[in-house]
Amino acid sequence: MMDYLESKSTIKNWNEDDRPREKLALKGRSSLSDAELLAIIMGSGNRDESAVELAKRILNSVNNNWNELAKYTIEDLCKFKGIGEAKAISIITAMEIGRRRNSQEVLERDKITSSKDAATVLQQQIGDLPNEEFWVMFLNQGNRIIKTEQISRGGITQTAVDLRIIFKRALELMATAMILSHNHPSGNLTPSLSDKSITQKIKEAALLLDIQVLDHIIVSQKDFYSFADKGLI
């Protein structure tokens, strides 16, 4: 009987709609209530309460105010049935992470205002590689870099590019613009017919998703070639 009661209180055995972890994964973190967030931190409740029920009781004790909860000590938290030292420390740790986050400034993303800005970043990534690689710089609405990622890696003279991978990542990152790039290990920056073809193909596909392809930059260790600067995009 005890084993059943104990297992009933753990998140993995709740009905699917009541599982905060699964809810976060399916619907995003903003879909969770304060009690559900605290329940994830705790992991389980007690013999009489689910983790969410216990979390609600703890939050009610501080009028549902996180700042007040952050004042609780290990001893304060351990007064609640089902909260031992390990859970209390987890809660206090989460509160401290929140405090430190609030005390820090949000890091400003690099803004791309020209082909040279983009090329400077990309040359550091792939300018001196011995093999050709295809990378995409994903940008937000303000043309600030969200992420720069390798899409494919090839041989000395070429690399295959899978459009599905590019757009999957663009949607995951919620990018509104992209800068394509690859390196020419030979140092000859002249784009090939294949380079022009794949650029046009990606640009046309991006239009359907309302994503801008701002440029395709070919880089070497010392120089770069911009499709946008040459009027090719």
C-alpha positions as a Markdown table, in Angstrom:
| # | Residue | x | y | z |
|---|---|---|---|---|
| 1 | Met | 0.0 | 0.0 | 0.0 |
| 2 | Met | 2.8 | 2.4 | 0.9 |
| 3 | Asp | 4.6 | 1.8 | -2.4 |
| 4 | Tyr | 1.4 | 2.7 | -4.3 |
| 5 | Leu | 0.9 | 5.9 | -2.3 |
| 6 | Glu | 4.5 | 6.9 | -2.8 |
| 7 | Ser | 4.5 | 6.3 | -6.5 |
| 8 | Lys | 1.2 | 8.1 | -6.9 |
| 9 | Ser | 2.8 | 11.4 | -5.8 |
| 10 | Thr | 5.6 | 11.3 | -8.5 |
| 11 | Ile | 5.2 | 13.3 | -11.6 |
| 12 | Lys | 5.6 | 10.4 | -14.0 |
| 13 | Asn | 2.5 | 8.7 | -12.7 |
| 14 | Trp | 0.1 | 11.6 | -12.9 |
| 15 | Asn | -2.5 | 11.8 | -15.7 |
| 16 | Glu | -0.8 | 13.4 | -18.7 |
| 17 | Asp | -2.7 | 16.7 | -18.4 |
| 18 | Asp | -1.4 | 17.1 | -14.9 |
| 19 | Arg | 2.3 | 16.5 | -15.7 |
| 20 | Pro | 4.1 | 19.8 | -15.5 |
| 21 | Arg | 7.3 | 18.5 | -17.3 |
| 22 | Glu | 5.3 | 17.1 | -20.2 |
| 23 | Lys | 3.2 | 20.2 | -20.3 |
| 24 | Leu | 6.3 | 22.4 | -20.5 |
| 25 | Ala | 7.7 | 20.3 | -23.3 |
| 26 | Leu | 4.4 | 20.3 | -25.3 |
| 27 | Lys | 3.1 | 23.8 | -24.7 |
| 28 | Gly | 6.1 | 25.9 | -23.5 |
| 29 | Arg | 7.2 | 27.2 | -20.2 |
| 30 | Ser | 4.7 | 30.1 | -20.2 |
| 31 | Ser | 1.8 | 27.6 | -20.1 |
| 32 | Leu | 2.7 | 26.5 | -16.6 |
| 33 | Ser | 1.3 | 27.9 | -13.4 |
| 34 | Asp | 3.5 | 29.0 | -10.6 |
| 35 | Ala | 2.5 | 25.8 | -8.7 |
| 36 | Glu | 3.5 | 23.6 | -11.7 |
| 37 | Leu | 6.9 | 25.3 | -12.0 |
| 38 | Leu | 7.5 | 24.8 | -8.3 |
| 39 | Ala | 6.3 | 21.1 | -8.6 |
| 40 | Ile | 9.0 | 20.5 | -11.3 |
| 41 | Ile | 11.7 | 21.8 | -8.9 |
| 42 | Met | 10.5 | 19.6 | -6.1 |
| 43 | Gly | 9.9 | 16.5 | -8.3 |
| 44 | Ser | 7.3 | 14.8 | -6.1 |
| 45 | Gly | 4.8 | 15.5 | -3.3 |
| 46 | Asn | 4.0 | 13.5 | -0.2 |
| 47 | Arg | 1.8 | 10.5 | 0.6 |
| 48 | Asp | -1.3 | 12.7 | 0.8 |
| 49 | Glu | -0.6 | 15.4 | -1.9 |
| 50 | Ser | 0.7 | 15.5 | -5.4 |
| 51 | Ala | 3.7 | 17.8 | -6.1 |
| 52 | Val | 1.4 | 20.4 | -7.5 |
| 53 | Glu | -0.9 | 20.3 | -4.5 |
| 54 | Leu | 2.1 | 20.6 | -2.2 |
| 55 | Ala | 3.5 | 23.5 | -4.3 |
| 56 | Lys | 0.1 | 25.3 | -4.1 |
| 57 | Arg | 0.2 | 25.0 | -0.3 |
| 58 | Ile | 3.7 | 26.3 | -0.1 |
| 59 | Leu | 2.9 | 29.2 | -2.4 |
| 60 | Asn | -0.3 | 30.0 | -0.5 |
| 61 | Ser | 1.8 | 30.5 | 2.7 |
| 62 | Val | 3.6 | 33.4 | 1.0 |
| 63 | Asn | 0.6 | 34.8 | -0.8 |
| 64 | Asn | 1.8 | 33.4 | -4.1 |
| 65 | Asn | 4.8 | 35.8 | -4.1 |
| 66 | Trp | 8.1 | 34.4 | -5.3 |
| 67 | Asn | 10.0 | 37.2 | -3.6 |
| 68 | Glu | 8.6 | 36.1 | -0.2 |
| 69 | Leu | 9.3 | 32.4 | -1.0 |
| 70 | Ala | 12.9 | 33.4 | -1.7 |
| 71 | Lys | 13.2 | 34.5 | 2.0 |
| 72 | Tyr | 12.5 | 30.9 | 3.3 |
| 73 | Thr | 15.3 | 29.0 | 4.8 |
| 74 | Ile | 15.9 | 25.3 | 4.7 |
| 75 | Glu | 14.3 | 25.0 | 8.1 |
| 76 | Asp | 11.2 | 27.0 | 7.0 |
| 77 | Leu | 10.7 | 24.8 | 4.0 |
| 78 | Cys | 11.2 | 21.5 | 5.9 |
| 79 | Lys | 8.2 | 22.4 | 8.0 |
| 80 | Phe | 6.0 | 21.4 | 5.1 |
| 81 | Lys | 5.2 | 17.6 | 5.0 |
| 82 | Gly | 7.0 | 16.1 | 2.0 |
| 83 | Ile | 9.9 | 18.6 | 2.0 |
| 84 | Gly | 13.2 | 17.3 | 3.2 |
| 85 | Glu | 16.6 | 19.0 | 3.1 |
| 86 | Ala | 17.2 | 18.0 | -0.6 |
| 87 | Lys | 14.0 | 19.5 | -1.9 |
| 88 | Ala | 14.4 | 22.6 | 0.3 |
| 89 | Ile | 17.9 | 23.1 | -1.2 |
| 90 | Ser | 16.6 | 22.7 | -4.7 |
| 91 | Ile | 13.9 | 25.3 | -4.1 |
| 92 | Ile | 16.4 | 27.7 | -2.5 |
| 93 | Thr | 18.8 | 27.1 | -5.4 |
| 94 | Ala | 16.1 | 28.0 | -8.0 |
| 95 | Met | 15.3 | 31.2 | -6.1 |
| 96 | Glu | 18.9 | 32.2 | -6.0 |
| 97 | Ile | 19.3 | 31.6 | -9.8 |
| 98 | Gly | 16.3 | 33.9 | -10.3 |
| 99 | Arg | 17.8 | 36.6 | -8.1 |
| 100 | Arg | 21.2 | 36.4 | -9.9 |
| 101 | Arg | 19.4 | 36.5 | -13.3 |
| 102 | Asn | 17.5 | 39.7 | -12.3 |
| 103 | Ser | 20.8 | 41.3 | -11.2 |
| 104 | Gln | 22.4 | 40.8 | -14.6 |
| 105 | Glu | 22.0 | 42.8 | -17.8 |
| 106 | Val | 20.6 | 41.1 | -20.8 |
| 107 | Leu | 23.5 | 40.5 | -23.2 |
| 108 | Glu | 23.2 | 42.4 | -26.5 |
| 109 | Arg | 23.4 | 40.2 | -29.6 |
| 110 | Asp | 25.7 | 41.2 | -32.3 |
| 111 | Lys | 23.9 | 43.3 | -35.0 |
| 112 | Ile | 24.6 | 42.7 | -38.6 |
| 113 | Thr | 24.6 | 46.0 | -40.6 |
| 114 | Ser | 26.7 | 45.1 | -43.6 |
| 115 | Ser | 28.3 | 42.2 | -45.4 |
| 116 | Lys | 31.6 | 43.0 | -43.7 |
| 117 | Asp | 30.0 | 42.5 | -40.3 |
| 118 | Ala | 28.7 | 39.1 | -41.2 |
| 119 | Ala | 32.0 | 38.1 | -43.0 |
| 120 | Thr | 34.0 | 39.0 | -39.9 |
| 121 | Val | 32.0 | 36.6 | -37.8 |
| 122 | Leu | 32.0 | 33.8 | -40.5 |
| 123 | Gln | 35.7 | 34.0 | -41.2 |
| 124 | Gln | 36.4 | 33.2 | -37.6 |
| 125 | Gln | 34.3 | 30.1 | -37.9 |
| 126 | Ile | 35.2 | 28.7 | -41.3 |
| 127 | Gly | 37.7 | 31.0 | -43.0 |
| 128 | Asp | 40.7 | 28.7 | -42.6 |
| 129 | Leu | 39.1 | 25.3 | -42.8 |
| 130 | Pro | 40.7 | 22.7 | -45.2 |
| 131 | Asn | 37.3 | 21.4 | -46.3 |
| 132 | Glu | 34.3 | 23.2 | -47.5 |
| 133 | Glu | 31.4 | 23.7 | -45.0 |
| 134 | Phe | 28.0 | 25.4 | -45.4 |
| 135 | Trp | 26.9 | 27.6 | -42.5 |
| 136 | Val | 23.8 | 29.7 | -41.9 |
| 137 | Met | 23.6 | 32.8 | -39.7 |
| 138 | Phe | 20.1 | 33.1 | -38.3 |
| 139 | Leu | 18.9 | 36.6 | -37.4 |
| 140 | Asn | 16.0 | 38.1 | -35.6 |
| 141 | Gln | 13.8 | 41.0 | -36.7 |
| 142 | Gly | 16.5 | 43.6 | -35.7 |
| 143 | Asn | 19.2 | 41.8 | -37.7 |
| 144 | Arg | 20.8 | 40.6 | -34.5 |
| 145 | Ile | 22.4 | 37.2 | -34.5 |
| 146 | Ile | 20.4 | 34.4 | -32.9 |
| 147 | Lys | 22.8 | 31.7 | -33.8 |
| 148 | Thr | 25.4 | 30.7 | -36.5 |
| 149 | Glu | 25.3 | 27.0 | -37.3 |
| 150 | Gln | 27.0 | 24.5 | -39.6 |
| 151 | Ile | 24.5 | 22.9 | -41.9 |
| 152 | Ser | 26.8 | 20.5 | -43.8 |
| 153 | Arg | 30.4 | 19.6 | -44.3 |
| 154 | Gly | 31.9 | 18.4 | -47.6 |
| 155 | Gly | 35.2 | 17.9 | -49.4 |
| 156 | Ile | 37.8 | 20.2 | -50.7 |
| 157 | Thr | 35.7 | 21.6 | -53.5 |
| 158 | Gln | 32.0 | 21.3 | -52.6 |
| 159 | Thr | 29.4 | 20.3 | -49.9 |
| 160 | Ala | 25.8 | 19.2 | -50.2 |
| 161 | Val | 23.1 | 21.4 | -48.7 |
| 162 | Asp | 19.8 | 20.0 | -47.3 |
| 163 | Leu | 17.1 | 22.8 | -47.4 |
| 164 | Arg | 15.0 | 20.9 | -44.9 |
| 165 | Ile | 17.7 | 21.2 | -42.2 |
| 166 | Ile | 18.0 | 24.9 | -42.8 |
| 167 | Phe | 14.4 | 25.7 | -42.5 |
| 168 | Lys | 13.8 | 23.3 | -39.6 |
| 169 | Arg | 16.4 | 25.3 | -37.6 |
| 170 | Ala | 15.1 | 28.7 | -38.8 |
| 171 | Leu | 11.6 | 27.8 | -37.5 |
| 172 | Glu | 13.0 | 26.4 | -34.3 |
| 173 | Leu | 15.0 | 29.6 | -33.7 |
| 174 | Met | 12.1 | 31.8 | -34.9 |
| 175 | Ala | 14.5 | 33.5 | -37.3 |
| 176 | Thr | 13.1 | 36.2 | -39.6 |
| 177 | Ala | 16.2 | 36.5 | -41.7 |
| 178 | Met | 19.3 | 34.4 | -42.7 |
| 179 | Ile | 22.7 | 34.9 | -44.2 |
| 180 | Leu | 24.1 | 31.9 | -46.0 |
| 181 | Ser | 27.8 | 31.2 | -46.1 |
| 182 | His | 30.4 | 28.7 | -47.1 |
| 183 | Asn | 34.1 | 28.7 | -47.4 |
| 184 | His | 36.4 | 28.1 | -50.5 |
| 185 | Pro | 39.5 | 26.4 | -49.2 |
| 186 | Ser | 41.2 | 27.1 | -52.6 |
| 187 | Gly | 41.1 | 30.9 | -51.8 |
| 188 | Asn | 39.2 | 31.5 | -55.1 |
| 189 | Leu | 36.1 | 33.3 | -54.1 |
| 190 | Thr | 34.3 | 33.3 | -57.4 |
| 191 | Pro | 30.9 | 31.6 | -56.9 |
| 192 | Ser | 30.2 | 28.5 | -59.0 |
| 193 | Leu | 27.0 | 27.8 | -60.9 |
| 194 | Ser | 26.1 | 25.4 | -58.1 |
| 195 | Asp | 26.6 | 28.2 | -55.5 |
| 196 | Lys | 24.2 | 30.5 | -57.4 |
| 197 | Ser | 21.7 | 27.7 | -57.9 |
| 198 | Ile | 21.4 | 26.7 | -54.3 |
| 199 | Thr | 21.2 | 30.4 | -53.2 |
| 200 | Gln | 18.2 | 31.0 | -55.5 |
| 201 | Lys | 16.6 | 27.7 | -54.4 |
| 202 | Ile | 16.9 | 28.7 | -50.7 |
| 203 | Lys | 15.7 | 32.2 | -51.3 |
| 204 | Glu | 12.6 | 31.0 | -53.1 |
| 205 | Ala | 11.8 | 28.5 | -50.4 |
| 206 | Ala | 12.3 | 31.2 | -47.7 |
| 207 | Leu | 9.8 | 33.5 | -49.3 |
| 208 | Leu | 7.0 | 30.9 | -48.6 |
| 209 | Leu | 7.9 | 31.1 | -44.9 |
| 210 | Asp | 8.3 | 34.9 | -44.8 |
| 211 | Ile | 12.0 | 34.6 | -44.1 |
| 212 | Gln | 14.5 | 36.9 | -45.8 |
| 213 | Val | 17.8 | 35.6 | -47.3 |
| 214 | Leu | 19.9 | 38.7 | -46.9 |
| 215 | Asp | 23.1 | 37.5 | -48.4 |
| 216 | His | 25.3 | 34.5 | -49.3 |
| 217 | Ile | 28.9 | 35.1 | -48.3 |
| 218 | Ile | 31.8 | 33.0 | -49.5 |
| 219 | Val | 34.8 | 33.4 | -47.2 |
| 220 | Ser | 38.5 | 32.5 | -47.3 |
| 221 | Gln | 41.0 | 33.2 | -44.5 |
| 222 | Lys | 41.7 | 36.7 | -45.7 |
| 223 | Asp | 38.8 | 37.8 | -47.9 |
| 224 | Phe | 35.1 | 37.4 | -48.7 |
| 225 | Tyr | 32.6 | 37.6 | -51.5 |
| 226 | Ser | 29.1 | 38.9 | -50.9 |
| 227 | Phe | 26.2 | 38.0 | -53.2 |
| 228 | Ala | 24.3 | 41.0 | -51.9 |
| 229 | Asp | 27.2 | 43.4 | -52.7 |
| 230 | Lys | 27.4 | 42.1 | -56.2 |
| 231 | Gly | 23.6 | 42.3 | -56.8 |
| 232 | Leu | 23.2 | 38.5 | -57.1 |
| 233 | Ile | 20.5 | 38.1 | -54.4 |
